[in-house]
């Protein structure tokens, strides 16, 4: 075969063309240029918006199975919680119906007894509704500021309650607002009555019960008849709080052998951290009628005969 007829071009595998390093440098420079141009001139923004608009239906279609799975699980969980809440609501409704029936029966019985014994009706308790503005910033005291003051009829010493029970007492009155010292404050004290044993005592604040603000019964003998779960209410003998208002519940009784007193810890009936609206009651001492003067002697003692003789009077 003649040599001139042979193909002397290299095969494609051995053709190099532009060196790879040069291609890398060109591509890198082009990428940097495009990034700088996009940052400065926003050249790729219309293209990016068009791609996002075109891919949005695809993304929504791909999210449908995930949303169906998550929604189905949430629906089943919500249905289960709704059934549980319905069962609890039915139990609470039955308990409230029983309590309402017993309350009506006791009210009717109380009215019959009062009419039978011809007792004087109980004094009406005047109330003033108020709203809590804020809590005192002092970390060593528990006080609330309410939006009712002297111009609204609030007086110092007025009890403050909510739907759960006694919260505290008004300790300072200003023209347009007042300061309420809570029962859990270290300087607070209230006379209480044990609903189970009818034993009177005094509850003081300023103690912690399981990491929460609580109260304690002081000066109680070590063998006192107090049990965990006993309900304590106002006794009404202090001329401040009306009788029968819930105050606290006994949570722990620690009987110390070396001491003659028992350490009785209480949890307030009203949570001071979740209160917004309150009622200010007028103290019972203000509502009580004034004491009647003692009757004078019906007749003065008759003067003796000697005194009548001295004065020249004759019988």
Phi, psi and omega in degrees: 000130180296146183290336182289339181276354182282141177276114184265004178286142181288150178297163183300330182296328183265002177278122184260320182067225180288137181298151181296324180296322178294320177298318180297319180294319179296316180295320179295317178297320179295320179296316179297320179296315180296320178295317179294319180295322179292324181289318185276314189254354180055048183284326185267000182297315177299321179294320179295320178295320179295318179295319179297320179294321180289326182273350181299313177300324179295317179297317179295322178294322179288335180277347183299312179299321180295316179295323178295318180294313180294318179295323178295317177296316179295323179295317179294317178296317178297322178295320179295315178296323179295321178293319178295317179296324178294319179295317177296320179296322178294320177295316178296321179296319178295318179295319179294324178295318178296318179295321179295320179296318179293324179295316178297321179295316179294323179295317178295318178295320179296319179296320179295318180295320179295318178291328180290318181272359180055046179278151176289134180298151182296150180292135177289142181261116178277137185235156176227121178282141182215163179237139180284125179275308179194170179256147181298143182279357181290119182287348183258009178215160178237100182226148177240150175250126180247160187269030175229138184222209185296324180292341180264001178099008179282135178240157179294139182092002182288135175290147179237125184227165168227195185292343182268333182157202183282132177261318182175209186214143178288122181249344179211134185239130174245171182302321186242355177207169183221162179249128181248123174270121184285161180294336181275000177290151184291340179262005184269147176208148182210135175285136184231165180228127178285120184292336182275316184255352183060031179264132180269147178200188181232134179252137182236150178264188176092017178238161178251133180238108181056041178081005180239154178297131182219196182223175177209152173267122181256161176059037175257134181297154182296334179258021181294147181278079178228131182234155175296131183103352178295136179268132180246135178230175179289141181275332178081011182263001183262003181060025178235301183266136173295148181289149173091002179281134179297136180243304185200177177225139181288128180249336182202139177235116180250109181263112183264130183288320184285347181245151179276355181245156177257147177262110186245115182261141184235154171243124183301146178290326179257127180278115182287346182274351183234030182255142179232316180240140183224169174240132177259118181265145175283134182302147181296330179296332178282329184277338183293142179292154179296151181290134180289141179293150180292138181294139179284165181297137183298320180210145178284152180296141182295138180291151182288168180294324180295319180292324179293325179292320181294325181274351177085012180269150177247148179292000000 
